[in-house]
Amino acid sequence: MQTLKKEPNEQKNDAEEYATRGPFASIFGGPIARLFDQALIVGNMEQTISMLADSANLSYKTTKEALEKLIKMGFAIPTRKIGNAQAYKFHVENHMNGLLVCGAEFQRQRTDL
C-alpha cells in the first residue's frame, strides 16, 4: 500500500479548511453535514437550493439530493416559490434544536483551543 505525502501548501490548506469548516462537516464530513452547518448559521431562514449550494460550497445536484434526504427525515421543509425556485427552511424549532446546540458547543470548544 502506497501512502501519498502532502506538500506543505496542501497541509496548510487542510488546516485552514478545518478552521473555517462548520462543526458537523468537521466531525462527519459530507453534504448533509454541510447543510446542517448551514442550518446552524441561518436557523429557519428560507433559502433556495442555489443559495444553499453556494453557501455550503456544494454543487446544485449534490445539494438537492442532500436536501431531499433532510426533508424525508423531517429536518427541512419546502416553503414557497420565489420566482421559479422553490424555497426551503430548516425545521430547527423542534427535534433539530438539540443537534444544533451540540454543534454550536463543539464549534466554541474547537475555536478555544
PyMOL CGO cylinders between C-alpha atoms (Angstrom):
from pymol import cmd
from pymol.cgo import CYLINDER

trace = [
    CYLINDER, 0.00, 0.00, 0.00, 1.39, 3.34, -1.02, 0.3, 1, 1, 1, 1, 1, 1,
    CYLINDER, 1.39, 3.34, -1.02, 0.69, 6.46, 1.01, 0.3, 1, 1, 1, 1, 1, 1,
    CYLINDER, 0.69, 6.46, 1.01, 0.87, 9.87, -0.53, 0.3, 1, 1, 1, 1, 1, 1,
    CYLINDER, 0.87, 9.87, -0.53, 2.75, 12.62, 1.23, 0.3, 1, 1, 1, 1, 1, 1,
    CYLINDER, 2.75, 12.62, 1.23, 1.13, 16.01, 1.26, 0.3, 1, 1, 1, 1, 1, 1,
    CYLINDER, 1.13, 16.01, 1.26, 3.05, 19.05, 0.21, 0.3, 1, 1, 1, 1, 1, 1,
    CYLINDER, 3.05, 19.05, 0.21, 3.39, 21.82, 2.84, 0.3, 1, 1, 1, 1, 1, 1,
    CYLINDER, 3.39, 21.82, 2.84, 0.90, 24.02, 0.95, 0.3, 1, 1, 1, 1, 1, 1,
    CYLINDER, 0.90, 24.02, 0.95, -1.66, 21.20, 0.90, 0.3, 1, 1, 1, 1, 1, 1,
    CYLINDER, -1.66, 21.20, 0.90, -1.24, 20.69, 4.65, 0.3, 1, 1, 1, 1, 1, 1,
    CYLINDER, -1.24, 20.69, 4.65, -1.71, 24.43, 5.20, 0.3, 1, 1, 1, 1, 1, 1,
    CYLINDER, -1.71, 24.43, 5.20, -4.88, 24.42, 3.06, 0.3, 1, 1, 1, 1, 1, 1,
    CYLINDER, -4.88, 24.42, 3.06, -6.25, 21.44, 5.03, 0.3, 1, 1, 1, 1, 1, 1,
    CYLINDER, -6.25, 21.44, 5.03, -5.60, 23.28, 8.30, 0.3, 1, 1, 1, 1, 1, 1,
    CYLINDER, -5.60, 23.28, 8.30, -7.26, 26.46, 7.01, 0.3, 1, 1, 1, 1, 1, 1,
    CYLINDER, -7.26, 26.46, 7.01, -10.24, 24.49, 5.72, 0.3, 1, 1, 1, 1, 1, 1,
    CYLINDER, -10.24, 24.49, 5.72, -10.59, 22.75, 9.10, 0.3, 1, 1, 1, 1, 1, 1,
    CYLINDER, -10.59, 22.75, 9.10, -10.56, 26.13, 10.85, 0.3, 1, 1, 1, 1, 1, 1,
    CYLINDER, -10.56, 26.13, 10.85, -13.32, 27.53, 8.64, 0.3, 1, 1, 1, 1, 1, 1,
    CYLINDER, -13.32, 27.53, 8.64, -15.39, 24.34, 8.34, 0.3, 1, 1, 1, 1, 1, 1,
    CYLINDER, -15.39, 24.34, 8.34, -18.50, 24.06, 10.48, 0.3, 1, 1, 1, 1, 1, 1,
    CYLINDER, -18.50, 24.06, 10.48, -18.77, 21.60, 13.35, 0.3, 1, 1, 1, 1, 1, 1,
    CYLINDER, -18.77, 21.60, 13.35, -20.81, 18.96, 11.54, 0.3, 1, 1, 1, 1, 1, 1,
    CYLINDER, -20.81, 18.96, 11.54, -18.60, 18.96, 8.44, 0.3, 1, 1, 1, 1, 1, 1,
    CYLINDER, -18.60, 18.96, 8.44, -15.55, 18.72, 10.72, 0.3, 1, 1, 1, 1, 1, 1,
    CYLINDER, -15.55, 18.72, 10.72, -16.92, 15.69, 12.54, 0.3, 1, 1, 1, 1, 1, 1,
    CYLINDER, -16.92, 15.69, 12.54, -18.88, 13.83, 9.87, 0.3, 1, 1, 1, 1, 1, 1,
    CYLINDER, -18.88, 13.83, 9.87, -17.98, 15.37, 6.50, 0.3, 1, 1, 1, 1, 1, 1,
    CYLINDER, -17.98, 15.37, 6.50, -20.25, 15.06, 3.51, 0.3, 1, 1, 1, 1, 1, 1,
    CYLINDER, -20.25, 15.06, 3.51, -23.01, 17.18, 2.01, 0.3, 1, 1, 1, 1, 1, 1,
    CYLINDER, -23.01, 17.18, 2.01, -25.64, 16.53, 4.70, 0.3, 1, 1, 1, 1, 1, 1,
    CYLINDER, -25.64, 16.53, 4.70, -23.19, 17.67, 7.37, 0.3, 1, 1, 1, 1, 1, 1,
    CYLINDER, -23.19, 17.67, 7.37, -22.51, 20.83, 5.38, 0.3, 1, 1, 1, 1, 1, 1,
    CYLINDER, -22.51, 20.83, 5.38, -26.24, 21.53, 5.21, 0.3, 1, 1, 1, 1, 1, 1,
    CYLINDER, -26.24, 21.53, 5.21, -26.50, 21.00, 8.97, 0.3, 1, 1, 1, 1, 1, 1,
    CYLINDER, -26.50, 21.00, 8.97, -23.75, 23.61, 9.33, 0.3, 1, 1, 1, 1, 1, 1,
    CYLINDER, -23.75, 23.61, 9.33, -25.87, 25.98, 7.23, 0.3, 1, 1, 1, 1, 1, 1,
    CYLINDER, -25.87, 25.98, 7.23, -28.86, 25.30, 9.49, 0.3, 1, 1, 1, 1, 1, 1,
    CYLINDER, -28.86, 25.30, 9.49, -26.67, 26.29, 12.42, 0.3, 1, 1, 1, 1, 1, 1,
    CYLINDER, -26.67, 26.29, 12.42, -25.81, 29.57, 10.70, 0.3, 1, 1, 1, 1, 1, 1,
    CYLINDER, -25.81, 29.57, 10.70, -29.15, 30.57, 9.14, 0.3, 1, 1, 1, 1, 1, 1,
    CYLINDER, -29.15, 30.57, 9.14, -31.64, 28.97, 11.52, 0.3, 1, 1, 1, 1, 1, 1,
    CYLINDER, -31.64, 28.97, 11.52, -35.06, 28.72, 9.91, 0.3, 1, 1, 1, 1, 1, 1,
    CYLINDER, -35.06, 28.72, 9.91, -34.49, 31.39, 7.26, 0.3, 1, 1, 1, 1, 1, 1,
    CYLINDER, -34.49, 31.39, 7.26, -35.80, 30.44, 3.81, 0.3, 1, 1, 1, 1, 1, 1,
    CYLINDER, -35.80, 30.44, 3.81, -33.21, 29.53, 1.20, 0.3, 1, 1, 1, 1, 1, 1,
    CYLINDER, -33.21, 29.53, 1.20, -33.29, 28.13, -2.30, 0.3, 1, 1, 1, 1, 1, 1,
    CYLINDER, -33.29, 28.13, -2.30, -31.16, 25.20, -3.42, 0.3, 1, 1, 1, 1, 1, 1,
    CYLINDER, -31.16, 25.20, -3.42, -28.86, 27.61, -5.28, 0.3, 1, 1, 1, 1, 1, 1,
    CYLINDER, -28.86, 27.61, -5.28, -28.37, 29.71, -2.15, 0.3, 1, 1, 1, 1, 1, 1,
    CYLINDER, -28.37, 29.71, -2.15, -27.61, 26.62, -0.05, 0.3, 1, 1, 1, 1, 1, 1,
    CYLINDER, -27.61, 26.62, -0.05, -25.25, 25.24, -2.70, 0.3, 1, 1, 1, 1, 1, 1,
    CYLINDER, -25.25, 25.24, -2.70, -23.27, 28.48, -2.79, 0.3, 1, 1, 1, 1, 1, 1,
    CYLINDER, -23.27, 28.48, -2.79, -23.04, 28.85, 0.97, 0.3, 1, 1, 1, 1, 1, 1,
    CYLINDER, -23.04, 28.85, 0.97, -22.21, 25.18, 1.60, 0.3, 1, 1, 1, 1, 1, 1,
    CYLINDER, -22.21, 25.18, 1.60, -19.72, 25.07, -1.30, 0.3, 1, 1, 1, 1, 1, 1,
    CYLINDER, -19.72, 25.07, -1.30, -21.55, 22.16, -2.94, 0.3, 1, 1, 1, 1, 1, 1,
    CYLINDER, -21.55, 22.16, -2.94, -22.87, 21.56, -6.44, 0.3, 1, 1, 1, 1, 1, 1,
    CYLINDER, -22.87, 21.56, -6.44, -26.54, 22.18, -7.16, 0.3, 1, 1, 1, 1, 1, 1,
    CYLINDER, -26.54, 22.18, -7.16, -27.20, 18.47, -7.76, 0.3, 1, 1, 1, 1, 1, 1,
    CYLINDER, -27.20, 18.47, -7.76, -25.45, 17.36, -4.56, 0.3, 1, 1, 1, 1, 1, 1,
    CYLINDER, -25.45, 17.36, -4.56, -27.30, 19.99, -2.53, 0.3, 1, 1, 1, 1, 1, 1,
    CYLINDER, -27.30, 19.99, -2.53, -30.64, 18.94, -4.00, 0.3, 1, 1, 1, 1, 1, 1,
    CYLINDER, -30.64, 18.94, -4.00, -30.02, 15.26, -3.20, 0.3, 1, 1, 1, 1, 1, 1,
    CYLINDER, -30.02, 15.26, -3.20, -28.88, 16.02, 0.38, 0.3, 1, 1, 1, 1, 1, 1,
    CYLINDER, -28.88, 16.02, 0.38, -31.83, 18.37, 0.92, 0.3, 1, 1, 1, 1, 1, 1,
    CYLINDER, -31.83, 18.37, 0.92, -34.27, 15.69, -0.27, 0.3, 1, 1, 1, 1, 1, 1,
    CYLINDER, -34.27, 15.69, -0.27, -32.85, 13.34, 2.38, 0.3, 1, 1, 1, 1, 1, 1,
    CYLINDER, -32.85, 13.34, 2.38, -33.22, 16.01, 5.05, 0.3, 1, 1, 1, 1, 1, 1,
    CYLINDER, -33.22, 16.01, 5.05, -36.83, 16.59, 4.00, 0.3, 1, 1, 1, 1, 1, 1,
    CYLINDER, -36.83, 16.59, 4.00, -37.59, 12.86, 4.29, 0.3, 1, 1, 1, 1, 1, 1,
    CYLINDER, -37.59, 12.86, 4.29, -36.05, 12.86, 7.78, 0.3, 1, 1, 1, 1, 1, 1,
    CYLINDER, -36.05, 12.86, 7.78, -38.09, 15.91, 8.80, 0.3, 1, 1, 1, 1, 1, 1,
    CYLINDER, -38.09, 15.91, 8.80, -35.15, 18.29, 9.21, 0.3, 1, 1, 1, 1, 1, 1,
    CYLINDER, -35.15, 18.29, 9.21, -36.16, 20.61, 6.35, 0.3, 1, 1, 1, 1, 1, 1,
    CYLINDER, -36.16, 20.61, 6.35, -39.42, 21.62, 4.71, 0.3, 1, 1, 1, 1, 1, 1,
    CYLINDER, -39.42, 21.62, 4.71, -40.33, 23.28, 1.41, 0.3, 1, 1, 1, 1, 1, 1,
    CYLINDER, -40.33, 23.28, 1.41, -41.96, 26.67, 1.99, 0.3, 1, 1, 1, 1, 1, 1,
    CYLINDER, -41.96, 26.67, 1.99, -42.88, 28.82, -1.01, 0.3, 1, 1, 1, 1, 1, 1,
    CYLINDER, -42.88, 28.82, -1.01, -41.86, 29.56, -4.56, 0.3, 1, 1, 1, 1, 1, 1,
    CYLINDER, -41.86, 29.56, -4.56, -39.55, 32.52, -5.13, 0.3, 1, 1, 1, 1, 1, 1,
    CYLINDER, -39.55, 32.52, -5.13, -39.85, 33.14, -8.85, 0.3, 1, 1, 1, 1, 1, 1,
    CYLINDER, -39.85, 33.14, -8.85, -39.17, 29.75, -10.41, 0.3, 1, 1, 1, 1, 1, 1,
    CYLINDER, -39.17, 29.75, -10.41, -37.16, 28.50, -7.43, 0.3, 1, 1, 1, 1, 1, 1,
    CYLINDER, -37.16, 28.50, -7.43, -38.55, 26.50, -4.52, 0.3, 1, 1, 1, 1, 1, 1,
    CYLINDER, -38.55, 26.50, -4.52, -37.57, 27.87, -1.10, 0.3, 1, 1, 1, 1, 1, 1,
    CYLINDER, -37.57, 27.87, -1.10, -36.83, 25.63, 1.87, 0.3, 1, 1, 1, 1, 1, 1,
    CYLINDER, -36.83, 25.63, 1.87, -36.19, 26.17, 5.53, 0.3, 1, 1, 1, 1, 1, 1,
    CYLINDER, -36.19, 26.17, 5.53, -34.68, 24.03, 8.22, 0.3, 1, 1, 1, 1, 1, 1,
    CYLINDER, -34.68, 24.03, 8.22, -37.06, 22.78, 10.88, 0.3, 1, 1, 1, 1, 1, 1,
    CYLINDER, -37.06, 22.78, 10.88, -34.91, 23.97, 13.79, 0.3, 1, 1, 1, 1, 1, 1,
    CYLINDER, -34.91, 23.97, 13.79, -37.64, 24.65, 16.35, 0.3, 1, 1, 1, 1, 1, 1,
    CYLINDER, -37.64, 24.65, 16.35, -38.34, 21.05, 17.30, 0.3, 1, 1, 1, 1, 1, 1,
    CYLINDER, -38.34, 21.05, 17.30, -36.11, 17.99, 17.09, 0.3, 1, 1, 1, 1, 1, 1,
    CYLINDER, -36.11, 17.99, 17.09, -33.23, 19.70, 15.26, 0.3, 1, 1, 1, 1, 1, 1,
    CYLINDER, -33.23, 19.70, 15.26, -32.63, 22.22, 18.05, 0.3, 1, 1, 1, 1, 1, 1,
    CYLINDER, -32.63, 22.22, 18.05, -30.69, 19.85, 20.33, 0.3, 1, 1, 1, 1, 1, 1,
    CYLINDER, -30.69, 19.85, 20.33, -28.47, 18.77, 17.45, 0.3, 1, 1, 1, 1, 1, 1,
    CYLINDER, -28.47, 18.77, 17.45, -27.66, 22.38, 16.57, 0.3, 1, 1, 1, 1, 1, 1,
    CYLINDER, -27.66, 22.38, 16.57, -26.92, 23.28, 20.19, 0.3, 1, 1, 1, 1, 1, 1,
    CYLINDER, -26.92, 23.28, 20.19, -24.47, 20.36, 20.33, 0.3, 1, 1, 1, 1, 1, 1,
    CYLINDER, -24.47, 20.36, 20.33, -22.79, 21.54, 17.10, 0.3, 1, 1, 1, 1, 1, 1,
    CYLINDER, -22.79, 21.54, 17.10, -22.53, 25.12, 18.34, 0.3, 1, 1, 1, 1, 1, 1,
    CYLINDER, -22.53, 25.12, 18.34, -20.92, 23.98, 21.60, 0.3, 1, 1, 1, 1, 1, 1,
    CYLINDER, -20.92, 23.98, 21.60, -18.45, 21.80, 19.70, 0.3, 1, 1, 1, 1, 1, 1,
    CYLINDER, -18.45, 21.80, 19.70, -17.55, 24.79, 17.49, 0.3, 1, 1, 1, 1, 1, 1,
    CYLINDER, -17.55, 24.79, 17.49, -16.96, 27.01, 20.54, 0.3, 1, 1, 1, 1, 1, 1,
    CYLINDER, -16.96, 27.01, 20.54, -14.71, 24.43, 22.18, 0.3, 1, 1, 1, 1, 1, 1,
    CYLINDER, -14.71, 24.43, 22.18, -12.78, 23.89, 18.95, 0.3, 1, 1, 1, 1, 1, 1,
    CYLINDER, -12.78, 23.89, 18.95, -12.09, 27.59, 18.48, 0.3, 1, 1, 1, 1, 1, 1,
    CYLINDER, -12.09, 27.59, 18.48, -10.97, 27.97, 22.10, 0.3, 1, 1, 1, 1, 1, 1,
    CYLINDER, -10.97, 27.97, 22.10, -8.12, 25.51, 21.55, 0.3, 1, 1, 1, 1, 1, 1,
]
cmd.load_cgo(trace, "trace")
